[in-house]
Amino acid sequence: MLVYDNVKNLRLKNELTQLEVANSLNLSLYGYQKIERGLSDIKLSTLISICNLYNITPNELIYNNFSCSL
């Protein structure tokens, strides 16, 4: 599984909308949607923010090794 798939799966697992996550990350909805679709590279700062949002490590996000909830 690719990182953008993991980003989407985390959002769905935590029952959040794309808009809610985008707002939490200070991104536009369109910018966040591009990340979830794999149309945009994830900046390191955004990757860290995603990890902080879900209280996981970058390794957990990258390697799909997470069991988190907000």
VOLUM-777602 format. One line per 5 residues: number of its first residue (from 1); their letters; for each residue y, z, x of N, C-alpha, C, O. Coordinates in nm, 3 decimals, decimal comma. Layout:
<pts>
NUM	a	Y Z X Y Z X Y Z X Y Z X  ... .
</pts>
This chain:
<pts>
1	mlvyd	-0,118 0,000 0,084 0,000 0,000 0,000 0,125 0,000 0,089 0,127 0,064 0,194  0,226 -0,071 0,046 0,349 -0,081 0,121 0,445 0,029 0,081 0,431 0,092 -0,025  0,543 0,053 0,167 0,638 0,162 0,143 0,708 0,146 0,009 0,724 0,244 -0,065  0,750 0,026 -0,025 0,822 0,011 -0,152 0,733 0,042 -0,271 0,781 0,088 -0,374  0,602 0,016 -0,258 0,510 0,057 -0,365 0,505 0,209 -0,376 0,501 0,264 -0,486 .
6	nvknl	0,505 0,275 -0,262 0,502 0,422 -0,261 0,629 0,480 -0,323 0,623 0,581 -0,393  0,742 0,417 -0,296 0,869 0,462 -0,353 0,862 0,455 -0,506 0,902 0,549 -0,575  0,812 0,344 -0,557 0,800 0,327 -0,703 0,700 0,427 -0,760 0,728 0,489 -0,863  0,586 0,442 -0,696 0,484 0,535 -0,746 0,533 0,678 -0,751 0,501 0,752 -0,844  0,610 0,718 -0,652 0,668 0,853 -0,652 0,762 0,871 -0,771 0,759 0,974 -0,839 .
11	rlkne	0,844 0,771 -0,796 0,937 0,779 -0,908 0,862 0,792 -1,039 0,894 0,876 -1,123  0,762 0,709 -1,057 0,685 0,711 -1,181 0,608 0,843 -1,195 0,601 0,899 -1,304  0,551 0,891 -1,087 0,477 1,017 -1,090 0,566 1,133 -1,134 0,521 1,226 -1,200  0,692 1,125 -1,095 0,787 1,232 -1,129 0,865 1,203 -1,256 0,960 1,274 -1,289  0,825 1,098 -1,326 0,883 1,062 -1,456 1,035 1,048 -1,450 1,108 1,100 -1,535 .
16	ltqle	1,081 0,975 -1,349 1,224 0,948 -1,332 1,251 0,801 -1,360 1,165 0,716 -1,339  1,371 0,773 -1,405 1,412 0,634 -1,422 1,468 0,582 -1,290 1,503 0,659 -1,201  1,475 0,452 -1,280 1,537 0,393 -1,161 1,682 0,438 -1,148 1,729 0,463 -1,037  1,751 0,447 -1,258 1,891 0,489 -1,255 1,905 0,632 -1,205 1,995 0,662 -1,126  1,818 0,721 -1,249 1,824 0,860 -1,204 1,804 0,870 -1,052 1,875 0,943 -0,984 .
21	vansl	1,706 0,795 -1,001 1,682 0,799 -0,857 1,797 0,734 -0,782 1,843 0,787 -0,680  1,843 0,622 -0,831 1,956 0,554 -0,766 2,077 0,647 -0,757 2,140 0,655 -0,652  2,107 0,716 -0,864 2,220 0,809 -0,863 2,198 0,923 -0,765 2,291 0,964 -0,696  2,076 0,974 -0,758 2,045 1,082 -0,665 2,060 1,038 -0,520 2,094 1,119 -0,433  2,036 0,910 -0,495 2,044 0,857 -0,358 2,180 0,795 -0,328 2,201 0,742 -0,219 .
26	nlsly	2,271 0,802 -0,422 2,403 0,739 -0,409 2,392 0,590 -0,383 2,464 0,534 -0,300  2,301 0,526 -0,455 2,284 0,381 -0,447 2,318 0,321 -0,583 2,315 0,389 -0,685  2,349 0,192 -0,581 2,363 0,123 -0,709 2,223 0,103 -0,767 2,124 0,105 -0,695  2,217 0,083 -0,896 2,089 0,057 -0,961 2,026 -0,068 -0,901 1,907 -0,070 -0,871  2,105 -0,171 -0,883 2,056 -0,297 -0,827 2,002 -0,276 -0,685 1,897 -0,330 -0,650 .
31	gyqki	2,073 -0,199 -0,605 2,029 -0,171 -0,469 1,896 -0,098 -0,467 1,808 -0,129 -0,386  1,880 -0,002 -0,557 1,754 0,071 -0,564 1,642 -0,019 -0,615 1,530 -0,013 -0,564  1,670 -0,102 -0,714 1,569 -0,193 -0,766 1,519 -0,287 -0,657 1,400 -0,319 -0,652  1,609 -0,332 -0,571 1,569 -0,420 -0,461 1,473 -0,348 -0,366 1,382 -0,411 -0,312  1,493 -0,219 -0,344 1,402 -0,142 -0,259 1,264 -0,137 -0,323 1,164 -0,163 -0,257 .
36	ergls	1,258 -0,103 -0,451 1,130 -0,092 -0,521 1,054 -0,224 -0,525 0,931 -0,225 -0,528  1,125 -0,333 -0,526 1,061 -0,465 -0,533 1,029 -0,520 -0,394 0,964 -0,625 -0,382  1,072 -0,451 -0,291 1,048 -0,499 -0,156 1,140 -0,612 -0,115 1,109 -0,687 -0,021  1,253 -0,626 -0,184 1,348 -0,733 -0,155 1,455 -0,688 -0,056 1,536 -0,770 -0,012  1,456 -0,562 -0,022 1,555 -0,506 0,070 1,486 -0,406 0,161 1,404 -0,326 0,117 .
41	dikls	1,521 -0,412 0,287 1,470 -0,311 0,381 1,531 -0,176 0,347 1,644 -0,168 0,300  1,455 -0,072 0,372 1,505 0,064 0,348 1,570 0,114 0,476 1,507 0,121 0,581  1,697 0,150 0,466 1,766 0,210 0,580 1,703 0,345 0,610 1,652 0,412 0,520  1,707 0,385 0,735 1,650 0,513 0,773 1,713 0,627 0,694 1,644 0,719 0,650  1,843 0,622 0,677 1,911 0,729 0,603 1,863 0,735 0,458 1,851 0,843 0,400 .
46	tlisi	1,836 0,619 0,398 1,785 0,615 0,261 1,642 0,666 0,256 1,606 0,738 0,163  1,562 0,630 0,354 1,424 0,679 0,360 1,422 0,831 0,367 1,343 0,896 0,299  1,509 0,888 0,450 1,519 1,034 0,461 1,563 1,094 0,329 1,511 1,198 0,287  1,658 1,031 0,263 1,706 1,082 0,134 1,595 1,078 0,028 1,584 1,170 -0,053  1,515 0,973 0,029 1,402 0,964 -0,065 1,304 1,078 -0,037 1,256 1,143 -0,129 .
51	cnlyn	1,275 1,101 0,090 1,183 1,209 0,127 1,239 1,345 0,084 1,165 1,428 0,032  1,367 1,366 0,104 1,429 1,492 0,062 1,425 1,509 -0,089 1,402 1,619 -0,139  1,446 1,400 -0,162 1,443 1,406 -0,308 1,307 1,454 -0,359 1,300 1,535 -0,452  1,200 1,405 -0,297 1,066 1,439 -0,342 1,000 1,550 -0,259 0,884 1,586 -0,283  1,075 1,602 -0,163 1,025 1,710 -0,078 0,895 1,670 -0,005 0,796 1,743 -0,007 .
56	itpne	0,900 1,553 0,057 0,788 1,505 0,136 0,838 1,462 0,273 0,959 1,453 0,295  0,747 1,436 0,365 0,784 1,388 0,498 0,784 1,235 0,500 0,722 1,172 0,414  0,853 1,176 0,597 0,847 1,029 0,609 0,703 0,978 0,625 0,669 0,873 0,571  0,621 1,050 0,699 0,481 1,007 0,714 0,410 1,004 0,580 0,333 0,911 0,552  0,436 1,103 0,497 0,374 1,105 0,364 0,418 0,985 0,282 0,338 0,925 0,210 .
61	liynn	0,546 0,950 0,291 0,597 0,835 0,217 0,539 0,705 0,272 0,494 0,619 0,195  0,539 0,690 0,401 0,494 0,565 0,463 0,344 0,543 0,444 0,300 0,431 0,415  0,268 0,649 0,460 0,122 0,635 0,456 0,059 0,673 0,322 -0,062 0,689 0,312  0,143 0,689 0,218 0,094 0,716 0,084 0,005 0,840 0,080 -0,102 0,839 0,020  0,053 0,945 0,144 -0,023 1,069 0,151 0,061 1,180 0,090 0,099 1,275 0,159 .
66	fscsl	0,090 1,169 -0,039 0,176 1,266 -0,103 0,115 1,320 -0,230 0,041 1,252 -0,300  0,147 1,443 -0,256 0,111 1,507 -0,384 0,227 1,596 -0,419 0,222 1,717 -0,397  0,330 1,537 -0,472 0,453 1,613 -0,494 0,497 1,605 -0,640 0,452 1,520 -0,717  0,582 1,694 -0,672 0,655 1,688 -0,799 0,787 1,759 -0,776 0,799 1,848 -0,692  0,884 1,720 -0,852 1,017 1,779 -0,838 1,019 1,921 -0,888 1,123 1,986 -0,883 .
</pts>
